Amino acid sequence: MKNLCFFFIFGISLFPLLCFSFNPESPLDRRFLVLLDDFSLKSSHSIFFNSLKSRGFNLEFKLADDPSLSIQRYGQYLYEALILFSPSTERFSGSLDLAAVIDFVDSGHVLIVAADASASDLIKNIATECGVDFDEDSSAMVIDRKSYAIAGTEGGHTLIASDDFIQSDVILGKTKIEAPVLFKGIAHSVNAANGLVLKVLSASPSAYSANPESKLLSPPLLTGSAISLVSVVQARNNARIMITGSLDLFSNRLFRTAVQKAGSPFKFEKSGNEQFVTEISKWVFHERGHLKAVDLRHHKVRETDEPAMYRIKDDLKFYVEIYEWSGKSWEPYVADDVQVQFYMMSPYVLKMLSTDGKGLYHASFKVPDVYGVFQFKVDYHRLGYNSLSLSKQTPVRPFRHNEYERFITTAFPYYGASFTTMAGFFIFSIVYLYNK
């Protein structure tokens, strides 16, 4: 009886994990944890949160200092995404800390970090671990004397109107963002040598990072387009991260604010914040730009079954299917830059794949005249898309002794030389024996 009670309680405790486990038909689970400094953010940023809910995501709100805070249970993550809207938090409560957040990302999950002028060392350290460095001056904010929002000139031109977006339909969608995005917060920079971090929204060349309340006595450390306002990370394990120095970027107030950029005659009734945040969140949450490859197969020409091994100089065909998640279903991915490698220490064959427009990619080539253990490899890395890296191993053998041609055309001179030598020896013998 005691054993039955134990298994019953254990099963009940695992029920939430089973309900929110990864769905193989979708690239992302639907349960997100949102950490706040204050529950008032639920109402002041409600448009953003309601947008996520309308797309089918389940949001769980907690304070960053909640003592019951935990993102794991029995070694399994309870959430697929972590949204940190708690910039002033010096220390998380419960079992969550800096190492736990980094482990969460290393496990391939999604992270959004929003900071502001009150950003703590904890939030800055999380950003640093993700490849982004906030300005070391805790009193500094992004200031722009030219590309500011006219309605927000008070405060030292700290309400920035930026329209310097990354040129990528995968990340920001195909619909152009017409209105400038309003930004009020702190600057960060990215390492140009780090190809995993992308600047999605950059400051103008006239922007700089400094304390708006004091006189500028020395050149600022961060200036111009080196300042990133919003950055994203596409990690090698396909985790996605969004980092911004403005919590107000997601606020209802900036979503609804009319905007006119200084020096521009165009005035917009509504800022581009809502469209920008909605589109970039679709990418961050794998609703766009997520690929999967399936059914990698190969066989000899005029055959259908996959052989146990190939022989050198065999003609073969290679196939792989690639699909893209549209937000609701998997659709065929169409591109002309997918390649396959026939690889052993280095690629012996590098072949561009053709597509039928329905997700199937294929190529034909001849096995090289080298035997050993080869791999079919597809490594696909493109801006905005998750990485595809798949391989399949196959051995290649040389010709058997009975598989060579009986007479090799290129050896005819050697055949002729042999028979000529024998004929010459025969004539020489006759002449030598019978010559008096």
Solvent accessible surface area in square Angstrom, and as a share of the most:
residue,aa,sasa,rsa
1,M,178,0.79
2,K,177,0.75
3,N,108,0.56
4,L,125,0.62
5,C,61,0.36
6,F,125,0.52
7,F,131,0.55
8,F,142,0.59
9,I,117,0.59
10,F,90,0.37
11,G,36,0.35
12,I,102,0.52
13,S,30,0.19
14,L,45,0.22
15,F,122,0.51
16,P,42,0.26
17,L,20,0.10
18,L,126,0.63
19,C,70,0.42
20,F,65,0.27
21,S,64,0.41
22,F,115,0.48
23,N,72,0.37
24,P,104,0.65
25,E,115,0.52
26,S,9,0.06
27,P,14,0.09
28,L,4,0.02
29,D,14,0.07
30,R,74,0.27
31,R,45,0.16
32,F,0,0.00
33,L,0,0.00
34,V,0,0.00
35,L,0,0.00
36,L,0,0.00
37,D,56,0.29
38,D,77,0.40
39,F,98,0.41
40,S,66,0.42
41,L,23,0.11
42,K,85,0.36
43,S,78,0.50
44,S,49,0.31
45,H,6,0.03
46,S,30,0.19
47,I,36,0.18
48,F,4,0.02
49,F,4,0.02
50,N,84,0.43
51,S,28,0.18
52,L,0,0.00
53,K,98,0.42
54,S,94,0.61
55,R,46,0.17
56,G,40,0.39
57,F,4,0.02
58,N,74,0.38
59,L,27,0.13
60,E,48,0.21
61,F,33,0.14
62,K,37,0.16
63,L,52,0.26
64,A,4,0.03
65,D,93,0.48
66,D,37,0.19
67,P,115,0.72
68,S,76,0.49
69,L,2,0.01
70,S,33,0.21
71,I,7,0.03
72,Q,79,0.35
73,R,99,0.36
74,Y,129,0.49
75,G,61,0.58
76,Q,111,0.49
77,Y,51,0.19
78,L,15,0.08
79,Y,7,0.03
80,E,24,0.11
81,A,0,0.00
82,L,1,0.00
83,I,0,0.00
84,L,0,0.00
85,F,0,0.00
86,S,0,0.00
87,P,4,0.02
88,S,52,0.34
89,T,15,0.09
90,E,127,0.57
91,R,185,0.67
92,F,4,0.02
93,S,23,0.15
94,G,44,0.42
95,S,80,0.51
96,L,4,0.02
97,D,74,0.39
98,L,52,0.26
99,A,63,0.49
100,A,20,0.15
101,V,0,0.00
102,I,34,0.17
103,D,75,0.39
104,F,0,0.00
105,V,11,0.06
106,D,93,0.48
107,S,61,0.39
108,G,21,0.20
109,H,21,0.09
110,V,0,0.00
111,L,0,0.00
112,I,1,0.00
113,V,0,0.00
114,A,0,0.00
115,A,0,0.00
116,D,36,0.19
117,A,50,0.39
118,S,65,0.42
119,A,15,0.11
120,S,4,0.03
121,D,100,0.52
122,L,21,0.10
123,I,1,0.00
124,K,33,0.14
125,N,70,0.36
126,I,0,0.00
127,A,0,0.00
128,T,72,0.42
129,E,107,0.48
130,C,15,0.09
131,G,23,0.23
132,V,0,0.00
133,D,74,0.39
134,F,14,0.06
135,D,12,0.06
136,E,156,0.70
137,D,69,0.36
138,S,80,0.52
139,S,52,0.33
140,A,1,0.01
141,M,29,0.13
142,V,0,0.00
143,I,3,0.01
144,D,0,0.00
145,R,120,0.44
146,K,143,0.61
147,S,14,0.09
148,Y,39,0.15
149,A,3,0.02
150,I,78,0.40
151,A,73,0.57
152,G,6,0.06
153,T,55,0.32
154,E,126,0.57
155,G,44,0.43
156,G,22,0.21
157,H,42,0.19
158,T,2,0.01
159,L,19,0.10
160,I,1,0.00
161,A,0,0.00
162,S,6,0.04
163,D,70,0.36
164,D,69,0.36
165,F,31,0.13
166,I,31,0.16
167,Q,159,0.71
168,S,15,0.10
169,D,86,0.44
170,V,26,0.15
171,I,0,0.00
172,L,11,0.05
173,G,10,0.10
174,K,180,0.76
175,T,96,0.56
176,K,150,0.64
177,I,13,0.06
178,E,114,0.51
179,A,11,0.09
180,P,7,0.04
181,V,0,0.00
182,L,1,0.00
183,F,0,0.00
184,K,73,0.31
185,G,1,0.01
186,I,9,0.04
187,A,0,0.00
188,H,0,0.00
189,S,27,0.18
190,V,33,0.19
191,N,93,0.48
192,A,107,0.83
193,A,93,0.72
194,N,48,0.24
195,G,68,0.65
196,L,53,0.26
197,V,10,0.06
198,L,36,0.18
199,K,66,0.28
200,V,0,0.00
201,L,0,0.00
202,S,12,0.08
203,A,0,0.00
204,S,22,0.14
205,P,119,0.75
206,S,37,0.24
207,A,2,0.01
208,Y,35,0.13
209,S,6,0.04
210,A,10,0.08
211,N,43,0.22
212,P,34,0.21
213,E,150,0.67
214,S,66,0.43
215,K,171,0.72
216,L,88,0.44
217,L,158,0.79
218,S,73,0.47
219,P,118,0.74
220,P,32,0.20
221,L,153,0.76
222,L,26,0.13
223,T,64,0.37
224,G,9,0.09
225,S,61,0.39
226,A,56,0.43
227,I,0,0.00
228,S,0,0.00
229,L,0,0.00
230,V,0,0.00
231,S,1,0.00
232,V,0,0.00
233,V,8,0.05
234,Q,20,0.09
235,A,18,0.14
236,R,196,0.72
237,N,64,0.33
238,N,39,0.20
239,A,0,0.00
240,R,0,0.00
241,I,4,0.02
242,M,1,0.00
243,I,0,0.00
244,T,0,0.00
245,G,0,0.00
246,S,0,0.00
247,L,15,0.08
248,D,47,0.24
249,L,0,0.00
250,F,1,0.00
251,S,8,0.05
252,N,16,0.08
253,R,139,0.51
254,L,0,0.00
255,F,3,0.01
256,R,160,0.59
257,T,36,0.21
258,A,39,0.30
259,V,1,0.01
260,Q,47,0.21
261,K,39,0.17
262,A,21,0.16
263,G,85,0.82
264,S,30,0.19
265,P,114,0.72
266,F,136,0.57
267,K,143,0.61
268,F,60,0.25
269,E,161,0.72
270,K,96,0.41
271,S,6,0.04
272,G,3,0.03
273,N,0,0.00
274,E,50,0.22
275,Q,56,0.25
276,F,0,0.00
277,V,1,0.01
278,T,31,0.18
279,E,26,0.11
280,I,0,0.00
281,S,1,0.01
282,K,58,0.25
283,W,0,0.00
284,V,0,0.00
285,F,1,0.01
286,H,8,0.04
287,E,23,0.10
288,R,46,0.17
289,G,0,0.00
290,H,27,0.12
291,L,3,0.01
292,K,65,0.28
293,A,26,0.20
294,V,58,0.33
295,D,75,0.39
296,L,24,0.12
297,R,80,0.29
298,H,3,0.01
299,H,24,0.11
300,K,53,0.23
301,V,38,0.22
302,R,222,0.81
303,E,85,0.38
304,T,121,0.70
305,D,110,0.57
306,E,79,0.35
307,P,29,0.18
308,A,93,0.72
309,M,81,0.36
310,Y,0,0.00
311,R,66,0.24
312,I,15,0.08
313,K,100,0.42
314,D,16,0.08
315,D,67,0.35
316,L,0,0.00
317,K,70,0.30
318,F,0,0.00
319,Y,38,0.14
320,V,0,0.00
321,E,35,0.16
322,I,0,0.00
323,Y,47,0.18
324,E,38,0.17
325,W,20,0.07
326,S,65,0.42
327,G,25,0.24
328,K,185,0.79
329,S,48,0.31
330,W,47,0.17
331,E,77,0.35
332,P,56,0.35
333,Y,15,0.06
334,V,91,0.52
335,A,20,0.15
336,D,121,0.62
337,D,42,0.22
338,V,0,0.00
339,Q,68,0.30
340,V,0,0.00
341,Q,39,0.17
342,F,1,0.00
343,Y,60,0.23
344,M,41,0.18
345,M,173,0.77
346,S,56,0.36
347,P,67,0.42
348,Y,97,0.37
349,V,25,0.15
350,L,105,0.52
351,K,80,0.34
352,M,98,0.44
353,L,6,0.03
354,S,62,0.40
355,T,45,0.26
356,D,71,0.37
357,G,36,0.34
358,K,151,0.64
359,G,0,0.00
360,L,42,0.21
361,Y,0,0.00
362,H,68,0.31
363,A,8,0.06
364,S,56,0.36
365,F,21,0.09
366,K,107,0.45
367,V,1,0.01
368,P,25,0.15
369,D,89,0.46
370,V,53,0.31
371,Y,136,0.52
372,G,22,0.21
373,V,79,0.46
374,F,0,0.00
375,Q,56,0.25
376,F,0,0.00
377,K,45,0.19
378,V,0,0.00
379,D,55,0.28
380,Y,4,0.01
381,H,103,0.46
382,R,99,0.36
383,L,90,0.45
384,G,4,0.04
385,Y,34,0.13
386,N,4,0.02
387,S,29,0.19
388,L,12,0.06
389,S,85,0.55
390,L,42,0.21
391,S,59,0.38
392,K,71,0.30
393,Q,121,0.54
394,T,4,0.02
395,P,46,0.29
396,V,6,0.04
397,R,47,0.17
398,P,53,0.34
399,F,44,0.19
400,R,134,0.49
401,H,166,0.74
402,N,112,0.58
403,E,51,0.23
404,Y,125,0.47
405,E,123,0.55
406,R,210,0.76
407,F,136,0.57
408,I,75,0.38
409,T,96,0.56
410,T,112,0.65
411,A,20,0.16
412,F,110,0.46
413,P,95,0.60
414,Y,157,0.60
415,Y,68,0.26
416,G,35,0.34
417,A,59,0.46
418,S,59,0.38
419,F,136,0.57
420,T,94,0.55
421,T,95,0.56
422,M,110,0.49
423,A,53,0.41
424,G,39,0.37
425,F,144,0.60
426,F,132,0.55
427,I,107,0.54
428,F,129,0.54
429,S,30,0.20
430,I,74,0.37
431,V,85,0.49
432,Y,157,0.60
433,L,126,0.63
434,Y,163,0.62
435,N,111,0.57
436,K,240,1.02
